[in-house]
Amino acid sequence: MDIAGWEVFPCDPLHIQVYQEAAHCGVHRTAHAGESCTSEAVAEAVDQMRVERIGHGISILQDESLYQRVREMGTHFELSLVSNYYTGACKTDYSDHPAKRFAKDGVNFGLNSDDPGVFLSTIHDEFDIAKNKLGMTEEQLIQSTFNAARASFLPENEKKDLIGQLKKNYQLSDEQCI
């Protein structure tokens, strides 16, 4: 289950209640939080909505203790660099984009295209920006791909197959697997 669109903080209490019930029932959950709102929106998504993945979440760096806690929890961040540019969530040259710190700190994140029909972008654009403007290494980019696969809501057998296909595509053995 996902809630996306322009962020509103605090979230509607009914939405929070639905997310809590979904968590109780074992339904996978993600929420768009922390692109246009403060780190409080990320805290709400994690603590009250009990999400497994956060769409964007880049404002989390406003609260170092929350950042460290969510990092240790292994919560997955769905980063969309092009969206962050068009929404004004980061500087146009990407010099201070939180993805740089996420990569340096080993945060669980993946690169994603967000509204490609609106932003006229592709996943290739996201990887190109990450490499050429944020300076991410090939290893960090591969790690982000494996992170996204592991954080997917696929059934476990399909997730295992996907990870196996990625290992094959990147020519990685089990020992080399990131």
Backbone as JSON, one array per atom type, in Angstrom:
{
  "sequence": "MDIAGWEVFPCDPLHIQVYQEAAHCGVHRTAHAGESCTSEAVAEAVDQMRVERIGHGISILQDESLYQRVREMGTHFELSLVSNYYTGACKTDYSDHPAKRFAKDGVNFGLNSDDPGVFLSTIHDEFDIAKNKLGMTEEQLIQSTFNAARASFLPENEKKDLIGQLKKNYQLSDEQCI",
  "N": [[0.85, -1.16, 0.0], [0.43, 2.25, -0.64], [0.94, 5.72, -0.18], [0.92, 8.67, -1.86], [1.86, 11.71, -3.57], [1.43, 15.28, -3.24], [2.85, 16.24, -0.23], [1.31, 16.3, 2.99], [1.48, 17.43, 6.21], [0.53, 17.36, 9.58], [-0.27, 13.92, 8.79], [-3.48, 12.78, 7.73], [-5.46, 11.55, 10.36], [-7.08, 9.3, 9.86], [-5.79, 8.07, 7.72], [-3.45, 7.28, 8.99], [-4.5, 5.45, 10.82], [-5.46, 3.49, 9.02], [-3.04, 2.63, 7.91], [-1.85, 1.55, 10.19], [-3.56, -0.59, 10.72], [-3.15, -2.03, 8.38], [-0.46, -2.75, 8.74], [-0.77, -4.42, 10.95], [-2.15, -6.47, 9.7], [-0.26, -7.47, 8.02], [0.2, -6.29, 5.56], [2.2, -4.87, 3.06], [3.87, -1.67, 3.24], [4.38, 1.63, 2.09], [5.26, 5.09, 2.03], [5.06, 8.39, 0.78], [7.14, 10.71, 1.98], [8.82, 13.45, 3.42], [9.93, 14.83, 1.26], [8.88, 17.33, 0.45], [8.1, 18.17, 2.93], [9.09, 18.54, 6.4], [11.48, 16.72, 8.46], [9.82, 15.7, 10.37], [7.64, 14.59, 9.07], [8.74, 12.28, 8.03], [9.34, 10.94, 10.41], [6.74, 10.54, 11.35], [5.77, 8.8, 9.35], [7.4, 6.57, 9.76], [7.14, 5.97, 12.56], [4.38, 6.14, 13.25], [2.86, 5.31, 11.01], [4.16, 3.08, 10.36], [5.8, 2.3, 8.14], [7.56, 0.39, 5.65], [9.06, 1.24, 3.59], [10.19, 4.41, 2.4], [9.12, 6.96, 0.38], [11.21, 9.15, -1.05], [12.1, 10.96, 1.49], [14.18, 12.67, 2.05], [14.42, 14.87, 3.74], [15.07, 13.89, 6.16], [17.62, 14.3, 7.09], [17.52, 16.57, 8.58], [17.17, 15.88, 11.15], [19.28, 14.39, 13.06], [19.3, 12.28, 14.96], [16.96, 10.86, 14.33], [17.64, 10.13, 11.73], [19.83, 8.39, 12.19], [18.54, 6.4, 13.66], [16.58, 5.41, 11.84], [18.25, 4.58, 9.84], [19.61, 2.48, 11.15], [17.45, 0.8, 11.54], [17.07, -0.07, 9.0], [15.25, 0.79, 7.15], [13.95, 1.32, 3.93], [14.75, 3.75, 1.48], [13.21, 5.32, -1.18], [14.63, 6.88, -3.6], [14.39, 9.69, -5.72], [15.9, 11.48, -7.83], [15.54, 13.29, -10.0], [12.9, 14.15, -9.61], [13.26, 15.43, -7.13], [14.75, 17.6, -7.96], [12.94, 18.98, -9.71], [10.86, 19.56, -7.95], [12.07, 21.28, -6.29], [13.29, 20.39, -4.03], [15.97, 19.97, -3.73], [19.17, 21.52, -4.44], [19.88, 22.82, -7.71], [22.27, 21.87, -8.81], [22.76, 19.57, -7.51], [24.65, 19.38, -5.51], [24.39, 19.25, -2.74], [22.77, 17.11, -2.26], [20.97, 14.77, -0.29], [21.34, 12.07, -0.98], [24.02, 11.64, -1.43], [25.13, 11.5, 1.14], [23.63, 9.36, 2.13], [24.62, 7.27, 0.53], [27.32, 7.26, 1.31], [27.07, 6.58, 4.01], [26.01, 4.08, 3.89], [23.25, 3.7, 3.84], [20.06, 2.17, 3.39], [18.93, 2.45, 0.35], [17.33, 2.99, -2.82], [17.46, 3.85, -6.3], [15.0, 5.57, -8.14], [12.65, 6.26, -10.73], [10.37, 8.91, -10.79], [7.14, 9.6, -11.47], [7.5, 9.53, -14.44], [6.12, 10.37, -16.72], [5.4, 12.95, -16.12], [7.79, 14.24, -15.34], [9.39, 13.58, -17.45], [11.5, 11.72, -17.37], [13.78, 8.97, -16.92], [14.76, 5.79, -15.46], [17.37, 5.49, -16.2], [18.21, 8.17, -16.35], [18.19, 8.82, -13.64], [20.27, 7.18, -12.63], [22.39, 8.21, -14.11], [22.58, 10.86, -13.16], [23.15, 10.28, -10.47], [25.67, 9.12, -10.71], [27.22, 10.99, -12.25], [26.73, 13.56, -11.23], [26.44, 13.38, -8.47], [28.54, 11.82, -7.85], [28.55, 9.1, -7.22], [29.87, 5.84, -6.83], [30.44, 2.98, -8.99], [30.06, 0.66, -7.51], [28.41, 1.62, -5.41], [26.15, 2.28, -6.87], [25.39, -0.21, -7.86], [24.9, -1.44, -5.42], [22.67, 0.05, -4.61], [20.8, -0.9, -6.4], [20.57, -3.61, -5.69], [19.63, -3.16, -3.09], [17.1, -2.06, -3.64], [15.88, -4.25, -4.87], [15.84, -6.1, -2.76], [14.16, -4.73, -1.04], [11.81, -4.81, -2.32], [8.31, -5.56, -2.74], [7.76, -8.04, -3.63], [6.7, -11.5, -3.73], [8.56, -13.83, -1.71], [9.88, -15.93, -3.15], [9.94, -14.92, -5.76], [11.38, -12.59, -5.33], [13.83, -13.68, -4.61], [14.51, -14.88, -7.05], [14.75, -12.56, -8.62], [16.94, -11.29, -7.39], [18.86, -13.22, -7.91], [18.94, -13.0, -10.7], [19.95, -10.42, -10.92], [22.51, -10.8, -9.78], [23.57, -12.46, -11.74], [23.45, -10.73, -14.0], [25.21, -8.69, -13.19], [27.41, -10.18, -12.94], [28.22, -11.4, -10.49], [29.35, -13.41, -7.83], [28.02, -15.47, -5.13], [29.62, -14.87, -2.96], [30.58, -12.39, -3.64], [28.35, -10.9, -3.66], [26.55, -8.05, -2.96]],
  "CA": [[0.0, 0.0, 0.0], [1.25, 3.45, -0.82], [0.29, 7.02, -0.22], [1.85, 9.54, -2.56], [1.31, 13.0, -3.95], [2.01, 16.38, -2.47], [2.8, 15.87, 1.19], [0.6, 17.09, 3.99], [1.85, 17.04, 7.56], [0.48, 15.93, 9.86], [-1.12, 13.08, 7.94], [-4.86, 12.57, 8.2], [-5.5, 10.45, 11.33], [-7.68, 8.12, 9.26], [-4.72, 7.41, 6.95], [-2.56, 6.62, 9.96], [-5.24, 4.28, 11.33], [-5.48, 2.48, 7.96], [-1.68, 2.09, 7.84], [-1.63, 0.7, 11.37], [-4.32, -1.83, 10.5], [-2.44, -2.75, 7.32], [0.71, -3.35, 9.37], [-1.29, -5.52, 11.77], [-2.58, -7.55, 8.79], [0.87, -7.93, 7.22], [0.22, -5.65, 4.25], [3.39, -4.04, 2.87], [3.52, -0.26, 3.29], [5.32, 2.7, 1.76], [4.62, 6.41, 2.03], [5.8, 9.55, 0.31], [7.33, 11.57, 3.15], [10.13, 14.07, 3.56], [10.45, 15.53, 0.07], [8.5, 18.73, 0.58], [7.87, 18.46, 4.34], [10.24, 18.39, 7.28], [11.78, 15.38, 8.96], [8.68, 15.23, 11.18], [6.81, 13.75, 8.2], [9.42, 10.98, 7.98], [9.12, 10.32, 11.72], [5.35, 10.09, 11.37], [5.65, 7.64, 8.48], [8.08, 5.44, 10.39], [6.66, 5.66, 13.91], [2.94, 5.97, 13.35], [2.32, 4.57, 9.87], [4.93, 1.83, 10.37], [6.16, 1.98, 6.77], [8.78, -0.36, 5.38], [9.79, 2.04, 2.61], [9.84, 5.82, 2.39], [9.33, 7.66, -0.88], [12.05, 10.34, -0.89], [12.65, 10.96, 2.84], [15.46, 13.38, 2.11], [14.47, 15.84, 4.84], [15.47, 13.19, 7.39], [18.9, 14.82, 7.58], [17.26, 17.67, 9.52], [17.11, 15.29, 12.5], [20.35, 13.39, 13.07], [18.94, 11.08, 15.74], [16.0, 10.12, 13.52], [18.41, 9.57, 10.63], [20.59, 7.24, 12.69], [17.58, 5.35, 14.06], [15.98, 4.81, 10.65], [19.36, 3.87, 9.18], [19.82, 1.22, 11.88], [16.27, -0.05, 11.29], [17.17, -0.59, 7.65], [14.13, 1.26, 6.34], [14.38, 1.61, 2.56], [14.39, 5.04, 0.9], [13.01, 5.33, -2.63], [15.13, 8.2, -3.99], [14.06, 10.14, -7.07], [16.71, 12.69, -7.95], [14.92, 14.22, -10.95], [11.75, 14.72, -8.9], [13.76, 16.37, -6.13], [15.15, 18.8, -8.7], [11.77, 19.71, -10.2], [10.05, 20.05, -6.83], [12.86, 22.25, -5.52], [13.73, 19.78, -2.77], [17.44, 20.04, -3.67], [19.76, 22.52, -5.32], [19.89, 22.37, -9.09], [23.5, 21.17, -9.19], [22.77, 18.35, -6.7], [25.85, 19.36, -4.68], [24.1, 18.92, -1.34], [21.68, 16.13, -2.2], [21.15, 13.77, 0.77], [21.75, 10.76, -1.5], [25.47, 11.52, -1.25], [25.37, 11.02, 2.5], [23.04, 8.02, 2.22], [25.57, 6.32, -0.07], [28.52, 7.23, 2.16], [26.73, 5.93, 5.28], [25.46, 2.74, 3.67], [21.8, 3.68, 4.08], [19.29, 1.32, 2.48], [18.17, 3.25, -0.6], [17.36, 2.64, -4.23], [17.14, 4.95, -7.21], [13.7, 5.35, -8.77], [12.07, 7.36, -11.5], [9.13, 9.33, -10.13], [6.27, 10.27, -12.44], [8.23, 9.78, -15.68], [5.28, 11.09, -17.66], [5.39, 14.36, -15.72], [9.15, 14.77, -15.31], [10.07, 13.17, -18.67], [12.77, 11.13, -16.96], [13.82, 7.51, -16.87], [15.69, 5.28, -14.45], [18.71, 5.79, -16.71], [18.51, 9.54, -15.93], [18.48, 8.79, -12.2], [21.61, 6.62, -12.45], [23.34, 9.15, -14.71], [22.74, 11.95, -12.2], [23.83, 9.75, -9.28], [27.08, 8.88, -11.04], [27.94, 12.15, -12.79], [26.54, 14.8, -10.46], [26.63, 13.09, -7.05], [29.81, 11.13, -7.71], [28.43, 7.74, -6.69], [30.7, 4.84, -7.49], [29.73, 1.86, -9.6], [29.66, -0.23, -6.41], [27.27, 2.22, -4.73], [24.99, 2.17, -7.77], [24.98, -1.62, -7.83], [24.32, -1.66, -4.09], [21.32, 0.64, -4.58], [19.94, -1.79, -7.17], [20.29, -4.76, -4.82], [18.78, -2.68, -2.0], [15.73, -1.93, -4.16], [15.35, -5.6, -5.08], [15.56, -6.69, -1.44], [13.06, -3.99, -0.41], [10.58, -4.94, -3.12], [7.2, -6.25, -2.09], [7.53, -9.29, -4.35], [6.75, -12.72, -2.92], [9.95, -14.18, -1.44], [10.49, -16.73, -4.22], [10.19, -14.01, -6.89], [12.46, -11.7, -4.92], [15.05, -14.49, -4.7], [14.79, -14.99, -8.49], [15.2, -11.24, -9.07], [18.3, -11.09, -6.88], [19.68, -14.13, -8.69], [19.11, -12.41, -12.03], [20.87, -9.28, -10.77], [23.86, -11.37, -9.62], [23.99, -12.92, -13.07], [23.66, -9.56, -14.86], [26.4, -7.98, -12.72], [28.46, -11.19, -12.89], [28.66, -11.5, -9.1], [29.14, -14.69, -7.14], [27.39, -15.29, -3.82], [30.61, -14.25, -2.07], [30.72, -10.99, -4.05], [27.05, -10.23, -3.63], [26.51, -6.87, -2.09]],
  "C": [[0.9, 1.22, 0.0], [0.37, 4.68, -0.74], [1.32, 7.98, -0.8], [1.13, 10.82, -2.95], [1.97, 14.09, -3.14], [1.79, 16.11, -1.0], [1.99, 16.86, 2.02], [1.02, 16.54, 5.35], [1.11, 17.91, 8.55], [-0.5, 15.22, 8.91], [-2.51, 12.96, 8.56], [-4.88, 11.39, 9.17], [-6.13, 9.16, 10.78], [-6.65, 7.35, 8.43], [-3.78, 6.65, 7.89], [-3.22, 5.35, 10.5], [-5.24, 3.16, 10.29], [-4.1, 1.83, 7.83], [-1.4, 1.16, 9.03], [-2.36, -0.63, 11.23], [-3.64, -2.67, 9.42], [-1.2, -3.44, 7.89], [0.3, -4.56, 10.2], [-1.66, -6.72, 10.9], [-1.45, -8.06, 7.89], [0.93, -7.37, 5.81], [1.47, -4.77, 4.16], [2.98, -2.58, 2.71], [4.69, 0.64, 2.89], [4.55, 4.01, 1.78], [5.6, 7.46, 1.53], [5.92, 10.49, 1.52], [8.73, 12.18, 3.11], [10.74, 14.59, 2.28], [10.14, 17.01, 0.22], [8.21, 19.13, 2.02], [9.14, 18.2, 5.14], [10.44, 16.94, 7.69], [10.66, 14.84, 9.85], [7.75, 14.33, 10.37], [7.41, 12.36, 8.08], [9.2, 10.24, 9.29], [7.7, 9.78, 11.82], [5.17, 8.83, 10.53], [6.26, 6.4, 9.13], [7.4, 5.02, 11.7], [5.17, 5.4, 13.99], [2.35, 5.12, 12.23], [3.04, 3.23, 9.69], [5.31, 1.36, 8.96], [7.44, 1.15, 6.72], [9.67, 0.39, 4.4], [9.28, 3.48, 2.68], [10.14, 6.39, 1.02], [9.99, 8.99, -0.59], [12.7, 10.34, 0.49], [13.88, 11.82, 3.02], [15.55, 14.43, 3.21], [14.89, 15.19, 6.16], [16.78, 13.73, 7.95], [18.73, 16.04, 8.47], [17.27, 17.18, 10.97], [18.09, 14.12, 12.56], [19.98, 12.13, 13.84], [17.92, 10.23, 15.0], [16.73, 9.42, 12.37], [19.15, 8.31, 11.08], [19.66, 6.09, 13.06], [17.0, 4.64, 12.84], [17.04, 4.05, 9.85], [19.58, 2.51, 9.83], [18.65, 0.26, 11.69], [16.33, -0.69, 9.91], [16.0, -0.21, 6.76], [14.65, 1.7, 4.98], [13.86, 2.97, 2.1], [14.32, 4.9, -0.62], [13.4, 6.73, -3.12], [14.83, 8.48, -5.46], [14.7, 11.5, -7.29], [16.08, 13.73, -8.88], [13.71, 14.91, -10.3], [12.21, 15.76, -7.89], [14.22, 17.68, -6.76], [13.92, 19.63, -9.07], [10.88, 20.24, -9.07], [10.79, 21.08, -5.99], [13.36, 21.69, -4.2], [15.25, 19.76, -2.63], [17.92, 21.13, -4.62], [19.88, 21.95, -6.72], [21.16, 21.63, -9.48], [23.69, 19.88, -8.37], [23.93, 18.3, -5.7], [25.58, 18.97, -3.23], [22.99, 17.88, -1.21], [21.96, 15.08, -1.13], [21.59, 12.39, 0.28], [23.25, 10.56, -1.36], [25.79, 10.97, 0.14], [24.8, 9.62, 2.68], [24.03, 6.99, 1.7], [26.81, 6.16, 0.81], [28.27, 6.44, 3.44], [26.17, 4.53, 5.11], [23.98, 2.62, 4.0], [21.13, 2.82, 3.02], [18.45, 2.23, 1.57], [18.28, 2.63, -1.98], [17.03, 3.87, -5.05], [15.88, 4.59, -7.98], [13.35, 6.54, -9.65], [10.71, 7.65, -10.86], [8.31, 10.1, -11.16], [6.99, 10.57, -13.76], [7.42, 10.52, -16.73], [5.22, 12.58, -17.37], [6.78, 14.96, -15.87], [9.96, 14.42, -16.56], [11.46, 12.6, -18.37], [12.63, 9.61, -16.92], [14.75, 7.09, -15.74], [17.13, 5.52, -14.89], [19.13, 7.21, -16.29], [18.9, 9.58, -14.46], [19.91, 8.28, -11.95], [22.68, 7.56, -13.01], [23.61, 10.31, -13.75], [23.51, 11.46, -10.97], [25.33, 9.59, -9.54], [27.8, 10.19, -11.36], [27.78, 13.44, -12.0], [26.75, 14.58, -8.96], [27.93, 12.34, -6.8], [29.72, 9.74, -7.11], [29.28, 6.79, -7.52], [29.82, 3.76, -8.11], [29.24, 0.9, -8.51], [28.44, 0.32, -5.67], [26.01, 2.12, -5.58], [24.48, 0.74, -7.8], [24.32, -1.94, -6.49], [22.89, -1.13, -4.03], [20.33, -0.25, -5.33], [19.58, -3.02, -6.35], [19.41, -4.36, -3.64], [17.32, -2.62, -2.45], [15.1, -3.3, -4.36], [14.97, -6.24, -3.74], [14.37, -6.02, -0.75], [11.76, -4.11, -1.19], [9.53, -5.72, -2.34], [6.82, -7.52, -2.86], [7.41, -10.45, -3.36], [8.2, -13.19, -2.8], [10.6, -14.98, -2.56], [10.8, -15.86, -5.45], [11.32, -13.04, -6.58], [13.81, -12.42, -5.03], [15.47, -14.63, -6.16], [15.34, -13.67, -9.04], [16.64, -11.0, -8.64], [19.28, -12.01, -7.62], [19.95, -13.59, -10.08], [20.06, -11.22, -11.97], [22.31, -9.77, -10.61], [24.42, -11.8, -10.97], [24.32, -11.73, -13.98], [24.93, -8.79, -14.49], [27.61, -8.91, -12.6], [29.09, -11.27, -11.49], [28.41, -12.88, -8.56], [28.44, -14.41, -5.82], [28.33, -14.58, -2.85], [30.76, -12.76, -2.37], [29.43, -10.2, -3.87], [27.03, -9.17, -2.55], [25.33, -6.96, -1.17]]
}
